[in-house]
Amino acid sequence: MDKKIPYKIYLSEDEIPTQWYNVRADMKNKPAPLINPGTGQPLTLEDLNPIFCEDLNKQELDNETPYFDIPQEIQDFYKMYRPSPLIRAYFLEKALGTPAHIYYKFEGNNTSGSHKLNSSIAQAYYAKKQGLKGVTTETGAGQWGTALSMACSYFDLDCKVYMVKCSYEQKPFRREVMRTYGATVTPSPSMTTQVGKKILSEHPDTTGSLGCAISEAVEAAVTNPGYRYVLGSVLNQVLLHQTIIGLETQKALKKYDIKPDIIIGCAGGGSNLGGLATPFIGEMLRGEADYKVIAVEPASCPSFTRGKYAYDFCDTGMICPLAKMYTLGSQFIPSANHAGGLRFHGMSPILSQLYHDGLFEARAVEQTAVFEAATQFARVEGILPAPESSHAIRVAIDEALKCKETGEAKNIVFGLTGTGYFDLYAYEQYNSKTMTDVIPSDETIAEYLAKLPKVGNE
Ligand SMILES: *Cc1c(COP(=O)(O)O)cnc(C)c1O
């Protein structure tokens, strides 16, 4: 073992960053604004305030302020489970026989089991500050709903969660964690909203999707006084809160003078990748450094690698604003891939613009290859990774194996976003060799892309 660099690089509590970083301030080409599907005009604070919390809307629309102070209450909460460790994967390196140095930032050390708590606590804080009664949201795999229910119980807010039906059925334990923290959990699509009823009448057998649950949660927020809708990914504000991951990583690496060559993150809506990578991409934008950043997505839901950069709805019900992003079309319902958190048709507008401008690359990987990497990782590093996170592990291993061929000792950093204890059905399928890879055909993708809205794309 390399004695100089410890297995875990911890920061002290006092070293937790006290500001979030807003990469938009350093972007020459700003992400395209959200637009109102009715008018085709960019959304204003007045448009957003009835749906989302006021302070969060200010963060959403702010393309200029490079750093936002983290309110003291949020800093205090962060101390409960942060700083998260940056771990040198000595055992994985040894198992692979690679000269590469592999590091991973582990965000699974909290009850919600993922990085999502970093933003849910911020969103609950601003909702409370505004004097709201509660918030509504959707959850796919259940991590966001769990993270939000923890945050809401901390600030004594009501929490209504619409959970994608297949996850509700496959993950009863995650549901019970949410209920334990006081949230109400409804399987989506449901008969409790107009949009849910409409979707069910058209597709009675649907197992739901994130896009569809979003539509229901938004409707519940605007029809219940004192409620607002909150979202666990995609939005600019979520990427902003998640930069705590990348800022801590930068500090930890600096302690040992480590310069990363490759930075890897899985990409569902883009929040963990954005959170980990944008502080580094900021250095690239300012001309201070150069890194190779890789987004990893499931081959069953390949927004970056096979989608189109266009304005689209963020939800299946087509009631949300339009965002310009890499999308597969809001009506695209991905196959029941086991990485529920990566089953979203679109992508963060910030990351979409950065990708469009060539600041990072993207790769799509198949789920059997992902679980192979997950298993290999679990056996040597001890942590049972979430299927979503394992997409990043797959590519980190691939890159480390390339280093083995070339003999290069590159520094590879990847985000290990969470743990997989609630994903054991997926592991069961992999272990029993019944897992399959479903990859949409070009025709299917073209069919959904043909249905993109006209507004914004003319
Ligand atoms: C939600 C989730 C993701 C994907 O969401 P992003 O917004 O793309 O980060 C990845 N990993 C885990 C463990 C998650 O819960």
The ligand as an SDF file (V2000), in Angstrom:
LIG
                    3D

 15 15  0  0  0  0  0  0  0  0999 V2000
  -30.7770    9.6650   -8.0610 C   0  0  0  0  0  0  0  0  0  0  0  0
  -29.5260    8.9470   -8.0670 C   0  0  0  0  0  0  0  0  0  0  0  0
  -28.6360    9.0560   -9.1510 C   0  0  0  0  0  0  0  0  0  0  0  0
  -28.9390    9.8200  -10.4050 C   0  0  0  0  0  0  0  0  0  0  0  0
  -29.3520   11.1290  -10.2880 O   0  0  0  0  0  0  0  0  0  0  0  0
  -28.4530   12.3450  -10.7550 P   0  0  0  0  0  0  0  0  0  0  0  0
  -29.3270   13.5270  -10.5720 O   0  0  0  0  0  0  0  0  0  0  0  0
  -28.0750   12.1200  -12.1760 O   0  0  0  0  0  0  0  0  0  0  0  0
  -27.2910   12.3780   -9.8590 O   0  0  0  0  0  0  0  0  0  0  0  0
  -27.4320    8.4050   -9.0630 C   0  0  0  0  0  0  0  0  0  0  0  0
  -27.1110    7.6450   -8.0040 N   0  0  0  0  0  0  0  0  0  0  0  0
  -27.9480    7.5070   -6.9610 C   0  0  0  0  0  0  0  0  0  0  0  0
  -27.5310    6.6230   -5.8200 C   0  0  0  0  0  0  0  0  0  0  0  0
  -29.1630    8.1570   -6.9510 C   0  0  0  0  0  0  0  0  0  0  0  0
  -29.9820    8.0260   -5.9100 O   0  0  0  0  0  0  0  0  0  0  0  0
  1  2  1  0
  2  3  1  0
  2 14  2  0
  3  4  1  0
  3 10  2  0
  4  5  1  0
  5  6  1  0
  6  7  2  0
  6  8  1  0
  6  9  1  0
 10 11  1  0
 11 12  2  0
 12 13  1  0
 12 14  1  0
 14 15  1  0
M  END
$$$$
